[in-house]
């Protein structure tokens, strides 16, 4: 007996009846190993992914795809929806099998309230089965475990307390799967093969341990048909990924023309929208061009105004230069006139001096003659 040193795995298992390394190997096998498949996921995560896939595919099949199938049938038979919704719907020309399938699907299809309850119960049940897988693995080395596991045959057995917990968590989900959900899916598979009014092709097969009926209570003898092991789901409690994936392919193929038509209409509408958007873009471009033109015109006007201002400044400068030059010329002329006047005055003074000198010389000559006469 060893103490559990893998605290993060099976923390409630305090003592181990196997080696610590064996217990670590179990943990690796369940939570770490990804080499067993090409999904790149551990067994624990792959199981969760499968459950999410089942929920998504069942919602699609029992919701939108079923509605599209009925619309396609109405279009093919030219019958109104009111005609098909009567208590005992019949399509003239259809075989007894196809009409019975249509009636069974419409009369026994789970109603919206039942489906809401089902999704809630299924989530609770599948959370329990996920947790149970880890519990079972922990019990391999737990001396106090109340269950056993046959790894070679991938089968498990449980104690009465565990069986009761399982029944409380999953009985309602198993009941809906076996008695309502799976029969509706089987009828949908047949209905999409009644396009000609006669059933064609072969039925999709549920896994071998699929129950045809369920009375509502879980017994110990039913455990092998109700609980899967590791990443392998149980078809009655959880569902079958393979069956649902194949059914979706059939239904999608059946409604494809209608889907294609809608796709074409959507594409045409998209083109119209794109065309309208393109027109708006072109109009916007033209508006932008016009705005740019107006802006350019305004810029040119501003440039012309600036050029005119510059020209006016230049003309003003030239005018000031011309005015200044004229004033200088007038000043020079006045100065020259003053000089000329002064020169004339000097000439007059000189002439007056010369005249005075001549007069004086004449007087001197007269005086000299008078003197000579006196001496004689």
HUJO-V811317 format. One record per pair of residues at least 4 apart in sequence whose C-alpha atoms are under 8 Angstrom apart, sorted by the first residue. I is the first residue (numbers start at 1). J is the second residue. Records with the same first field share a line. If there is no record, write none. Layout:
I: J + J
//
This chain:
1: 15 + 16 + 17 + 18
2: 15 + 16 + 17 + 18 + 19 + 20
3: 14 + 15 + 16
4: 11 + 13 + 14 + 15 + 16 + 20
5: 20
6: 10 + 11 + 24
7: 11
9: 27
10: 134 + 135 + 138
13: 138 + 142
15: 142 + 143
16: 20 + 141 + 142 + 143
17: 141 + 142 + 143
18: 22 + 23 + 141
19: 23
20: 24
21: 25
22: 26
23: 27 + 141
24: 28
25: 29
26: 30 + 137
27: 31 + 32
28: 32 + 33
29: 33 + 43
30: 42 + 43 + 44 + 230
31: 42 + 43 + 44 + 45
32: 42
33: 41 + 42 + 43
34: 38 + 39 + 40 + 41 + 42 + 43
35: 40
37: 41
39: 46
41: 45 + 46
42: 46
43: 47 + 230 + 231
44: 48 + 230 + 231
45: 49
46: 50 + 231
47: 51 + 130 + 230 + 231 + 232 + 233
48: 52 + 130
49: 53
50: 54 + 233 + 241
51: 55 + 126 + 238
52: 56
53: 57 + 241
54: 58 + 238 + 239 + 240 + 241 + 244
55: 59
56: 60
57: 61 + 244 + 245 + 248
58: 62 + 244
59: 63
60: 64 + 65 + 66
61: 65 + 66 + 185 + 248
62: 66 + 185
63: 67
64: 68
65: 69 + 251 + 252
66: 70 + 188
67: 71
68: 72 + 255
69: 73 + 192 + 251 + 254 + 255
70: 74
71: 75
72: 76 + 255 + 258
73: 77 + 195
74: 78 + 79 + 80 + 81 + 84
75: 79
77: 91
79: 83 + 84
80: 84
81: 85
82: 86
83: 89
84: 89 + 90
85: 89 + 106
87: 107
88: 103
89: 99 + 102 + 103
90: 94 + 99 + 103
91: 99
93: 197
94: 98 + 99 + 196 + 197 + 198
95: 99 + 197 + 198 + 199
96: 100
97: 101 + 198 + 199
98: 102 + 190 + 191 + 194 + 197 + 198 + 199
99: 103
100: 104
101: 105 + 187 + 190 + 191
102: 106 + 187 + 191
103: 107
104: 108 + 109 + 187
105: 109 + 184 + 187 + 188
108: 180 + 184
109: 180 + 181 + 184
110: 114 + 115 + 180 + 181
111: 115
112: 116
113: 117
114: 118
115: 119
116: 120
117: 121
118: 122 + 172 + 173 + 176
119: 123
120: 124
121: 125 + 169 + 170 + 172 + 173
122: 126 + 170 + 173 + 238
123: 127
124: 128 + 169 + 170
125: 129 + 169 + 170 + 173
126: 130 + 170 + 238
127: 131
128: 132 + 166 + 169
129: 133 + 166 + 227
130: 134
131: 135
132: 136
133: 137 + 229 + 230
134: 138
135: 139
136: 140 + 147 + 148 + 149
137: 141 + 149
138: 142
139: 143 + 144 + 145 + 146 + 147 + 148
140: 145 + 148 + 149
146: 158 + 159 + 162
147: 156 + 157 + 158 + 159
148: 156 + 157 + 158
149: 154 + 155 + 156 + 157
150: 154 + 155 + 156
151: 155
154: 229
155: 224 + 228 + 229
156: 223 + 224 + 227 + 229
157: 223 + 224
158: 162 + 163 + 220 + 223
159: 163
160: 164 + 220
161: 165
162: 166
163: 167 + 218 + 219 + 220
164: 168
165: 169
166: 170 + 171
167: 171 + 217 + 218
170: 174 + 237
171: 175 + 216 + 217 + 218
172: 176 + 216
173: 177 + 237
174: 178 + 214 + 216 + 236 + 237 + 238
175: 179 + 180 + 214 + 215 + 216
176: 180 + 181
177: 181 + 182 + 236 + 237 + 239
178: 182 + 183 + 211 + 212 + 213 + 214 + 236
179: 183 + 212 + 213 + 214
180: 184
181: 185
182: 186
183: 187
184: 188
185: 189
186: 190 + 203 + 204
187: 191
188: 192
189: 193 + 203 + 204 + 247 + 250 + 251
190: 194 + 199 + 203
191: 195 + 199
192: 250 + 251 + 254
193: 198 + 199 + 200 + 201
194: 198 + 199 + 200
195: 199
204: 243 + 246 + 247
205: 243
206: 210 + 235 + 240 + 243
207: 235 + 240
209: 225 + 235
210: 225 + 235 + 236
211: 236
218: 222 + 223
219: 223
222: 226
223: 227
224: 228
225: 234 + 236
226: 234 + 235 + 236 + 237
227: 233 + 234 + 237
228: 232 + 233 + 234
229: 233
233: 238 + 239 + 240
234: 238 + 239 + 240
235: 239 + 240
240: 244
241: 245
242: 246
243: 247
244: 248
245: 249
246: 250
247: 251
248: 252
249: 253
250: 254
251: 255
252: 256
255: 259
256: 260
257: 261
258: 262
259: 263
260: 264
261: 265
262: 266
263: 267
264: 268
265: 269
266: 270
267: 271
268: 272
269: 273
270: 274
271: 275
272: 276
273: 277
274: 278
275: 279
276: 280
277: 281
278: 282
279: 283
280: 284
281: 285
282: 286
283: 287
284: 288
285: 289
286: 290
287: 291
288: 292
289: 293
290: 294
291: 295
292: 296
293: 297
294: 298
295: 299
296: 300
297: 301
298: 302
299: 303
300: 304
301: 305
302: 306
303: 307
304: 308
305: 309
306: 310
307: 311
308: 312
309: 313
310: 314
311: 315
312: 316
313: 317
314: 318
315: 319
316: 320
317: 321
318: 322
319: 323
320: 324
321: 325
322: 326
323: 327
324: 328
325: 329
326: 330
327: 331
328: 332
329: 333
330: 334
331: 335
332: 336
333: 337
334: 338
335: 339
336: 340
337: 341
338: 342
339: 343
340: 344
341: 345
342: 346
343: 347
344: 348
345: 349
346: 350
347: 351
348: 352
349: 353
350: 354
351: 355
352: 356
353: 357
354: 358
355: 359
356: 360
357: 361
358: 362
359: 363
360: 364
361: 365
362: 366
363: 367
364: 368
365: 369
366: 370
367: 371
368: 372
369: 373
370: 374
371: 375
372: 376
//
